[in-house]
Amino acid sequence: MSYGDLTGRTVVITGASKGIGARASRVLAQAGASVVGLARSVDELTALKYDLENDGLSFDFGVVDLVSPDASEQLGQLMAKHVPDVFINNAGATRPAAFQDVTVDDFDAVMRLNLKAGFFATQAAVRAMTAKGNTGLKRSIIHISSMLGTVALPGRAVYSATKHALEGLTKAMALDLASDGIRVNSICPTYIETPLTRPLMENQAFVDYVTQRMPLSTAEQPIGKVGDLDGALMFLADSALSDLVTGTNLVVDGGWTAQ
Ligand SMILES: NC(=O)c1ccc[n+]([C@@H]2O[C@H](COP(=O)([O-])OP(=O)(O)OC[C@H]3O[C@@H](n4cnc5c(N)ncnc54)[C@H](OP(=O)(O)O)[C@@H]3O)[C@@H](O)[C@H]2O)c1
């Protein structure tokens, strides 16, 4: 299914090799965008390119380790070539641990990817956008945050801190970039089935907990599917649908944070 129209638009997305990023690449390419996906795994990116091109969709990729020292330079070059109309800051990771057990290594790893690398990857995208100047429709930046950007859960101190920070960054960027015709928003998903959450879903106690916490959870589908984010992504990506929407978050959490 396709919503909106991104024909002629370039979408650059981090963390495209799997999970939410791979699905977003497909759904935005189906809407007509030329999608450029970034990640470390050349095999997964190559397989995704094969699948999408087989379906007649436009997908290219760049192999980038977002936390490597030369990431900024690589991203600058890549985005000068593929100037994004839509940039999706999606790559992220977690290391669950109770607050008192978090190590400096855990803290640095999650902060470095979820916040610092995302911040500077997005900055590289914005620099490429502003260097090119206005092209008609507003451009869009989407941070893939989390419901843990609006609430907390036990054992997620660092992850939650990074996602709350992304919510602040969304608002600050929206103010700084409005005059450049760039909208900045975030999507806050609940638990979604991806390689990130697969280990959690093998734990029946966790599944029972989620089922009890999320009003729209069902026995057949206790947590969300990657496709549950399709509509939110399209709405925020397509400026014809969300021209006046900036500095806000779109919570896709089955009612989790409503209580
Ligand atoms: N799944 C959920 O329940 C859920 C809920 C709320 C929010 N989110 C957020 O959604 C985003 C995507 O999550 P996901 O579940 O799709 O995760 P995932 O399946 O683990 O995918 C993570 C993506 O990030 C890439 N990545 C990780 N480290 C990287 C690095 N150093 N450099 C470049 N790319 C890197 C991975 O690619 P490579 O390994 O190939 O580098 C992969 O494409 C994250 O920000 C996450 O916090 C997820």
The ligand as an SDF file (V2000), in Angstrom:
LIG
                    3D

 48 52  0  0  0  0  0  0  0  0999 V2000
   12.1460   -1.7930   17.7010 N   0  0  0  0  0  0  0  0  0  0  0  0
   11.5600   -1.0990   18.6510 C   0  0  0  0  0  0  0  0  0  0  0  0
   10.8170   -1.6290   19.4890 O   0  0  0  0  0  0  0  0  0  0  0  0
   11.7640    0.3820   18.7400 C   0  0  0  0  0  0  0  0  0  0  0  0
   10.8640    1.1100   19.5230 C   0  0  0  0  0  0  0  0  0  0  0  0
   11.0400    2.4810   19.6200 C   0  0  0  0  0  0  0  0  0  0  0  0
   12.0640    3.0980   18.9550 C   0  0  0  0  0  0  0  0  0  0  0  0
   12.9300    2.3540   18.2090 N   0  0  0  0  0  0  0  0  0  0  0  0
   14.0210    3.0530   17.5440 C   0  0  0  0  0  0  0  0  0  0  0  0
   13.9480    2.8090   16.1640 O   0  0  0  0  0  0  0  0  0  0  0  0
   15.2510    2.8480   15.5990 C   0  0  0  0  0  0  0  0  0  0  0  0
   15.4890    1.5900   14.7810 C   0  0  0  0  0  0  0  0  0  0  0  0
   15.3340    0.4810   15.6420 O   0  0  0  0  0  0  0  0  0  0  0  0
   15.2050   -1.0170   15.0940 P   0  0  0  0  0  0  0  0  0  0  0  0
   14.3500   -1.7390   16.0630 O   0  0  0  0  0  0  0  0  0  0  0  0
   14.8800   -1.0430   13.6570 O   0  0  0  0  0  0  0  0  0  0  0  0
   16.7150   -1.5030   15.3500 O   0  0  0  0  0  0  0  0  0  0  0  0
   17.5720   -2.6310   14.6090 P   0  0  0  0  0  0  0  0  0  0  0  0
   16.6890   -3.6200   13.9590 O   0  0  0  0  0  0  0  0  0  0  0  0
   18.5820   -3.0900   15.6130 O   0  0  0  0  0  0  0  0  0  0  0  0
   18.2990   -1.7820   13.4790 O   0  0  0  0  0  0  0  0  0  0  0  0
   19.2360   -0.7950   13.8460 C   0  0  0  0  0  0  0  0  0  0  0  0
   19.8050   -0.1810   12.5900 C   0  0  0  0  0  0  0  0  0  0  0  0
   20.8250    0.7480   12.9830 O   0  0  0  0  0  0  0  0  0  0  0  0
   22.0290    0.4430   12.2600 C   0  0  0  0  0  0  0  0  0  0  0  0
   23.1920    0.7930   13.0610 N   0  0  0  0  0  0  0  0  0  0  0  0
   23.4850    0.4040   14.3210 C   0  0  0  0  0  0  0  0  0  0  0  0
   24.6710    0.8960   14.6970 N   0  0  0  0  0  0  0  0  0  0  0  0
   25.1520    1.6160   13.6360 C   0  0  0  0  0  0  0  0  0  0  0  0
   26.3400    2.3470   13.3960 C   0  0  0  0  0  0  0  0  0  0  0  0
   27.3160    2.4530   14.3230 N   0  0  0  0  0  0  0  0  0  0  0  0
   26.4980    2.9440   12.2060 N   0  0  0  0  0  0  0  0  0  0  0  0
   25.5480    2.8440   11.2430 C   0  0  0  0  0  0  0  0  0  0  0  0
   24.3950    2.1590   11.4170 N   0  0  0  0  0  0  0  0  0  0  0  0
   24.2110    1.5480   12.5970 C   0  0  0  0  0  0  0  0  0  0  0  0
   21.9380   -1.0630   12.0140 C   0  0  0  0  0  0  0  0  0  0  0  0
   22.6710   -1.4210   10.8640 O   0  0  0  0  0  0  0  0  0  0  0  0
   24.0700   -2.1970   10.8550 P   0  0  0  0  0  0  0  0  0  0  0  0
   24.0490   -3.1730   11.9770 O   0  0  0  0  0  0  0  0  0  0  0  0
   24.1080   -2.8100    9.4980 O   0  0  0  0  0  0  0  0  0  0  0  0
   25.0630   -1.1070   11.0210 O   0  0  0  0  0  0  0  0  0  0  0  0
   20.4530   -1.2180   11.6920 C   0  0  0  0  0  0  0  0  0  0  0  0
   20.2000   -0.8980   10.3500 O   0  0  0  0  0  0  0  0  0  0  0  0
   16.2140    3.0280   16.7700 C   0  0  0  0  0  0  0  0  0  0  0  0
   16.5550    4.3780   16.9100 O   0  0  0  0  0  0  0  0  0  0  0  0
   15.3990    2.5830   17.9570 C   0  0  0  0  0  0  0  0  0  0  0  0
   15.8130    3.1770   19.1680 O   0  0  0  0  0  0  0  0  0  0  0  0
   12.8020    1.0200   18.0790 C   0  0  0  0  0  0  0  0  0  0  0  0
  1  2  1  0
  2  3  2  0
  2  4  1  0
  4  5  1  0
  4 48  2  0
  5  6  2  0
  6  7  1  0
  7  8  2  0
  8  9  1  0
  8 48  1  0
  9 10  1  0
  9 46  1  0
 10 11  1  0
 11 12  1  0
 11 44  1  0
 12 13  1  0
 13 14  1  0
 14 15  2  0
 14 16  1  0
 14 17  1  0
 17 18  1  0
 18 19  2  0
 18 20  1  0
 18 21  1  0
 21 22  1  0
 22 23  1  0
 23 24  1  0
 23 42  1  0
 24 25  1  0
 25 26  1  0
 25 36  1  0
 26 27  1  0
 26 35  1  0
 27 28  2  0
 28 29  1  0
 29 30  1  0
 29 35  2  0
 30 31  1  0
 30 32  2  0
 32 33  1  0
 33 34  2  0
 34 35  1  0
 36 37  1  0
 36 42  1  0
 37 38  1  0
 38 39  2  0
 38 40  1  0
 38 41  1  0
 42 43  1  0
 44 45  1  0
 44 46  1  0
 46 47  1  0
M  CHG  2   8   1  16  -1
M  END
$$$$
